[in-house]
Amino acid sequence: MGELVYLGAVISGVVILLSLVWRAVNWVWWKPKKLEKYLREQGINGHPYRLLSGDLKENTMLTKEAQSKPMNLSHDIVPRVVPPLHQTIKNYGKKSVIWTGPTPRVIIMDPELIGDVLSNKFGHFLKSQGNPMERLLVTGVINHEGEKWAKHRRVINPAFHQEKLKRILPAVYKSCGEMVSKWEKLVLGAGSCELDVWPELQNLTGDVISRTSFGSSYEEGRRINQLLNEQAMLLLQGLQSVYIPGLSFLPTKRNKRMKELNREVRALIRGIINKREKSMKANEASNDDLLGLLIESNSKDIQEHGNNKKAGLSIEDVIDECKLFYFAGQETTSTLLVWTMIVLSMHPNWQVRAREEVLQVFGKNKPDFDGLSQLKIVTMILYEVLRLYPPAISLLRVTSKKIQLGEISLPPGVELALPAILVHHDRELWGEDAQEFKPERFSKGVSKATKNQVSFFPFGWGARICIGQNFAMIEAKMILAMILQHFSFELSPSYAHAPYTILTLQPQYGAHMILHKMSPPHIPKVYIPEDPVLQIASALRIEINQCFAVLRDMASGRDLKKFLTVIAGLWILSIVGSCCNFLTFFYILHAVPVFYEKYEDQVDSFAEKAMAEIKKQYAVFDAKVLSKIPRGLLKDKKKAS
């Protein structure tokens, strides 16, 4: 009898062992090879599958090589940011696949198919769950599916309504005001200074999210922010290798630290929530932050559903959503702001236009909610930066069952990559100037710019579009407006253009810039002499300096020969040395056709300011000076007089 029991145990053990071996072999070899053949039959090609690692080794080498040195100062960043995707599409076309370990990841770049995936009408495309350690950092509405997602979305939505967002603007203004004051002290002596604005903007958006999320519990919020940043770095280290199921449970140093950080963050947030709920019950707290708005919305949802156990969010759910506010809120806005400052330094004419709009709407006053909605040029600039430098470079989905996507049939368990950065830079969708910075493409809104296609999705698309996109845009507008009110900025010679990804798209070597104090905000401080003629000259010099900012940007374009011709003419004029010289200098700028046609609005603006000052001081303009200028330089669409 004992021998039979022993034999049975041995047989059972062998069966279990063989089952585990079979499952392992099927996971690392048979299933991937079967999927590879299935996809190739439909014209979806890529590198042949390699045992366990897939394309990971080659992709790591490509990425490491691309990130080993900076790139040229341009917006054609795809080869540096996503070299594996770039090479795969270059070699196999847009209908291709890469292997992330034993899992195929099909690249989808057709806007119509992207729309089908993101709209997810039948619930067949799920969020990719990936490494369980990711959920220790970020979870909540972003990861939930089905009824749970719908409930979380329903409760959270009211906190992000436009009217509610007005309440948190003072917190954004306070945090940004502190940064502006710090920068003003740095430029106080020389009028300018060199500064890496990337860590400054990270700290700023961390402060903003701390204040807007937790209000009076701001200091605890800062501590939460530090812990989440450490978690993100540890997670990034773990994502560099193939994920094997079960490894997250091993007591490695990294796993233990991730779990310690998670416990500490949750304990801090739980303490803040408990204090807030007590204060709100005693009518001692306001709801002017995201936590207060979330608790308020959650209470209403529970009341409306008759205290049903399935209604509202548990305290653990609220903690998850607060962590999501923190991480997504800080990362998205800080990257948007840093790339906006970099791009506006590369294109100073747009920096001038944005500043003029901000000053026209707000002057030196505090930006307000209604005024921010009037910033059309600033909005165009932010959209174009999001197109060229999307914070999240790709979205991932996974098929839950066999599904037909366009002409492609996909089995369950296949990952779908929706590479925003590739779609946003696609010449077939955006034209031959897709790699150029042209905010005017958004002058009539996103729908017109995209021709109603899903070709622009920096915040996602469809029902699962980022719930905090309005918050991020309002925050970015407020901060950018305040920076433009107080400073002009340009890239430092030490700046190295090196976009790369650490969860979001970031500048690898920082963003070193030279800040210049604007006093008053839009005009540099200059010496104004008593002589009225020289007063006019000084005023014109300021306007001409702004023209030069526009002219420098023209030099970076394609019309270099004409640009050099303009410069030669301006240099000849500069030797005259009187106030009339400045006036004539301006008229030459106005008269050169290539300049006038390209920058007509800016030039006319400067002309009106200059002529108003001249007419005020003199009744008659001394036209004799114009006769001294070679007539070939005075070619004008209209007569110079």
ChimeraX attribute file (.defattr): number of C-alpha atoms within 10 A of each C-alpha:
attribute: neighborCount
match mode: 1-to-1
recipient: residues
	/A:1	6
	/A:2	7
	/A:3	8
	/A:4	9
	/A:5	10
	/A:6	11
	/A:7	12
	/A:8	12
	/A:9	12
	/A:10	12
	/A:11	12
	/A:12	12
	/A:13	12
	/A:14	12
	/A:15	12
	/A:16	12
	/A:17	12
	/A:18	12
	/A:19	12
	/A:20	12
	/A:21	12
	/A:22	12
	/A:23	14
	/A:24	12
	/A:25	14
	/A:26	15
	/A:27	15
	/A:28	18
	/A:29	16
	/A:30	15
	/A:31	14
	/A:32	22
	/A:33	18
	/A:34	11
	/A:35	19
	/A:36	21
	/A:37	13
	/A:38	15
	/A:39	21
	/A:40	13
	/A:41	10
	/A:42	13
	/A:43	12
	/A:44	20
	/A:45	22
	/A:46	22
	/A:47	15
	/A:48	14
	/A:49	21
	/A:50	17
	/A:51	14
	/A:52	20
	/A:53	18
	/A:54	22
	/A:55	21
	/A:56	20
	/A:57	15
	/A:58	12
	/A:59	19
	/A:60	15
	/A:61	13
	/A:62	17
	/A:63	17
	/A:64	13
	/A:65	12
	/A:66	18
	/A:67	18
	/A:68	10
	/A:69	13
	/A:70	15
	/A:71	17
	/A:72	11
	/A:73	13
	/A:74	12
	/A:75	18
	/A:76	15
	/A:77	22
	/A:78	20
	/A:79	16
	/A:80	23
	/A:81	21
	/A:82	21
	/A:83	21
	/A:84	21
	/A:85	21
	/A:86	16
	/A:87	14
	/A:88	19
	/A:89	19
	/A:90	11
	/A:91	13
	/A:92	15
	/A:93	15
	/A:94	18
	/A:95	18
	/A:96	23
	/A:97	27
	/A:98	26
	/A:99	23
	/A:100	20
	/A:101	22
	/A:102	25
	/A:103	21
	/A:104	23
	/A:105	21
	/A:106	25
	/A:107	22
	/A:108	20
	/A:109	21
	/A:110	18
	/A:111	18
	/A:112	14
	/A:113	16
	/A:114	24
	/A:115	15
	/A:116	17
	/A:117	25
	/A:118	22
	/A:119	16
	/A:120	15
	/A:121	11
	/A:122	8
	/A:123	14
	/A:124	15
	/A:125	24
	/A:126	21
	/A:127	17
	/A:128	16
	/A:129	14
	/A:130	12
	/A:131	18
	/A:132	14
	/A:133	20
	/A:134	17
	/A:135	14
	/A:136	19
	/A:137	24
	/A:138	22
	/A:139	17
	/A:140	21
	/A:141	21
	/A:142	17
	/A:143	14
	/A:144	17
	/A:145	14
	/A:146	9
	/A:147	9
	/A:148	15
	/A:149	15
	/A:150	14
	/A:151	18
	/A:152	22
	/A:153	18
	/A:154	14
	/A:155	22
	/A:156	23
	/A:157	14
	/A:158	17
	/A:159	23
	/A:160	18
	/A:161	14
	/A:162	13
	/A:163	11
	/A:164	16
	/A:165	21
	/A:166	16
	/A:167	16
	/A:168	21
	/A:169	21
	/A:170	16
	/A:171	20
	/A:172	21
	/A:173	19
	/A:174	14
	/A:175	21
	/A:176	23
	/A:177	17
	/A:178	12
	/A:179	18
	/A:180	18
	/A:181	11
	/A:182	11
	/A:183	22
	/A:184	20
	/A:185	12
	/A:186	17
	/A:187	17
	/A:188	12
	/A:189	9
	/A:190	9
	/A:191	16
	/A:192	19
	/A:193	19
	/A:194	18
	/A:195	18
	/A:196	18
	/A:197	20
	/A:198	23
	/A:199	14
	/A:200	16
	/A:201	21
	/A:202	18
	/A:203	18
	/A:204	22
	/A:205	27
	/A:206	25
	/A:207	23
	/A:208	28
	/A:209	29
	/A:210	29
	/A:211	25
	/A:212	27
	/A:213	26
	/A:214	25
	/A:215	22
	/A:216	16
	/A:217	16
	/A:218	17
	/A:219	14
	/A:220	16
	/A:221	25
	/A:222	19
	/A:223	14
	/A:224	23
	/A:225	22
	/A:226	12
	/A:227	17
	/A:228	22
	/A:229	14
	/A:230	14
	/A:231	23
	/A:232	19
	/A:233	13
	/A:234	17
	/A:235	20
	/A:236	13
	/A:237	10
	/A:238	17
	/A:239	13
	/A:240	11
	/A:241	14
	/A:242	16
	/A:243	18
	/A:244	10
	/A:245	10
	/A:246	9
	/A:247	13
	/A:248	16
	/A:249	11
	/A:250	10
	/A:251	10
	/A:252	11
	/A:253	8
	/A:254	16
	/A:255	17
	/A:256	14
	/A:257	15
	/A:258	23
	/A:259	15
	/A:260	13
	/A:261	18
	/A:262	19
	/A:263	12
	/A:264	14
	/A:265	22
	/A:266	17
	/A:267	14
	/A:268	15
	/A:269	23
	/A:270	16
	/A:271	11
	/A:272	18
	/A:273	21
	/A:274	11
	/A:275	13
	/A:276	22
	/A:277	17
	/A:278	12
	/A:279	13
	/A:280	15
	/A:281	9
	/A:282	9
	/A:283	9
	/A:284	10
	/A:285	16
	/A:286	13
	/A:287	19
	/A:288	21
	/A:289	23
	/A:290	25
	/A:291	24
	/A:292	22
	/A:293	23
	/A:294	23
	/A:295	23
	/A:296	17
	/A:297	20
	/A:298	23
	/A:299	16
	/A:300	15
	/A:301	19
	/A:302	17
	/A:303	13
	/A:304	12
	/A:305	12
	/A:306	9
	/A:307	13
	/A:308	11
	/A:309	10
	/A:310	11
	/A:311	19
	/A:312	25
	/A:313	23
	/A:314	12
	/A:315	14
	/A:316	13
	/A:317	14
	/A:318	22
	/A:319	23
	/A:320	20
	/A:321	21
	/A:322	22
	/A:323	24
	/A:324	18
	/A:325	21
	/A:326	22
	/A:327	18
	/A:328	16
	/A:329	22
	/A:330	23
	/A:331	20
	/A:332	23
	/A:333	25
	/A:334	26
	/A:335	23
	/A:336	23
	/A:337	24
	/A:338	23
	/A:339	24
	/A:340	23
	/A:341	24
	/A:342	21
	/A:343	24
	/A:344	22
	/A:345	20
	/A:346	20
	/A:347	20
	/A:348	22
	/A:349	22
	/A:350	22
	/A:351	25
	/A:352	20
	/A:353	16
	/A:354	24
	/A:355	26
	/A:356	17
	/A:357	19
	/A:358	27
	/A:359	19
	/A:360	11
	/A:361	17
	/A:362	18
	/A:363	15
	/A:364	15
	/A:365	10
	/A:366	14
	/A:367	22
	/A:368	15
	/A:369	16
	/A:370	10
	/A:371	13
	/A:372	20
	/A:373	12
	/A:374	13
	/A:375	18
	/A:376	17
	/A:377	21
	/A:378	25
	/A:379	22
	/A:380	21
	/A:381	24
	/A:382	22
	/A:383	23
	/A:384	23
	/A:385	25
	/A:386	23
	/A:387	24
	/A:388	26
	/A:389	27
	/A:390	25
	/A:391	25
	/A:392	22
	/A:393	23
	/A:394	18
	/A:395	17
	/A:396	20
	/A:397	21
	/A:398	21
	/A:399	20
	/A:400	17
	/A:401	14
	/A:402	13
	/A:403	14
	/A:404	10
	/A:405	13
	/A:406	10
	/A:407	8
	/A:408	13
	/A:409	12
	/A:410	21
	/A:411	16
	/A:412	13
	/A:413	19
	/A:414	20
	/A:415	25
	/A:416	24
	/A:417	21
	/A:418	26
	/A:419	20
	/A:420	27
	/A:421	26
	/A:422	22
	/A:423	26
	/A:424	26
	/A:425	25
	/A:426	17
	/A:427	13
	/A:428	9
	/A:429	18
	/A:430	18
	/A:431	10
	/A:432	11
	/A:433	11
	/A:434	19
	/A:435	19
	/A:436	13
	/A:437	20
	/A:438	16
	/A:439	18
	/A:440	13
	/A:441	17
	/A:442	20
	/A:443	15
	/A:444	11
	/A:445	14
	/A:446	16
	/A:447	13
	/A:448	12
	/A:449	17
	/A:450	17
	/A:451	11
	/A:452	11
	/A:453	16
	/A:454	22
	/A:455	27
	/A:456	26
	/A:457	24
	/A:458	24
	/A:459	21
	/A:460	19
	/A:461	16
	/A:462	16
	/A:463	13
	/A:464	16
	/A:465	15
	/A:466	17
	/A:467	20
	/A:468	18
	/A:469	17
	/A:470	15
	/A:471	19
	/A:472	20
	/A:473	18
	/A:474	21
	/A:475	26
	/A:476	22
	/A:477	22
	/A:478	21
	/A:479	25
	/A:480	21
	/A:481	22
	/A:482	24
	/A:483	20
	/A:484	23
	/A:485	27
	/A:486	21
	/A:487	23
	/A:488	24
	/A:489	23
	/A:490	20
	/A:491	21
	/A:492	17
	/A:493	10
	/A:494	13
	/A:495	18
	/A:496	19
	/A:497	21
	/A:498	22
	/A:499	22
	/A:500	21
	/A:501	16
	/A:502	13
	/A:503	14
	/A:504	18
	/A:505	21
	/A:506	24
	/A:507	20
	/A:508	17
	/A:509	16
	/A:510	19
	/A:511	25
	/A:512	20
	/A:513	22
	/A:514	21
	/A:515	24
	/A:516	21
	/A:517	26
	/A:518	19
	/A:519	14
	/A:520	12
	/A:521	19
	/A:522	20
	/A:523	15
	/A:524	15
	/A:525	13
	/A:526	11
	/A:527	7
	/A:528	13
	/A:529	12
	/A:530	8
	/A:531	9
	/A:532	13
	/A:533	15
	/A:534	16
	/A:535	17
	/A:536	21
	/A:537	23
	/A:538	18
	/A:539	18
	/A:540	25
	/A:541	19
	/A:542	15
	/A:543	19
	/A:544	21
	/A:545	13
	/A:546	18
	/A:547	21
	/A:548	14
	/A:549	16
	/A:550	22
	/A:551	19
	/A:552	15
	/A:553	15
	/A:554	21
	/A:555	15
	/A:556	12
	/A:557	9
	/A:558	9
	/A:559	11
	/A:560	12
	/A:561	9
	/A:562	16
	/A:563	19
	/A:564	12
	/A:565	12
	/A:566	19
	/A:567	14
	/A:568	11
	/A:569	19
	/A:570	17
	/A:571	11
	/A:572	12
	/A:573	18
	/A:574	13
	/A:575	9
	/A:576	15
	/A:577	10
	/A:578	13
	/A:579	19
	/A:580	21
	/A:581	17
	/A:582	22
	/A:583	21
	/A:584	22
	/A:585	23
	/A:586	21
	/A:587	18
	/A:588	24
	/A:589	24
	/A:590	26
	/A:591	21
	/A:592	20
	/A:593	18
	/A:594	16
	/A:595	20
	/A:596	18
	/A:597	13
	/A:598	11
	/A:599	17
	/A:600	13
	/A:601	12
	/A:602	17
	/A:603	23
	/A:604	13
	/A:605	11
	/A:606	18
	/A:607	19
	/A:608	11
	/A:609	13
	/A:610	20
	/A:611	15
	/A:612	10
	/A:613	14
	/A:614	18
	/A:615	11
	/A:616	8
	/A:617	14
	/A:618	11
	/A:619	8
	/A:620	8
	/A:621	13
	/A:622	9
	/A:623	12
	/A:624	9
	/A:625	13
	/A:626	19
	/A:627	8
	/A:628	10
	/A:629	15
	/A:630	11
	/A:631	9
	/A:632	8
	/A:633	15
	/A:634	20
	/A:635	14
	/A:636	15
	/A:637	12
	/A:638	7
	/A:639	8
	/A:640	14
	/A:641	7
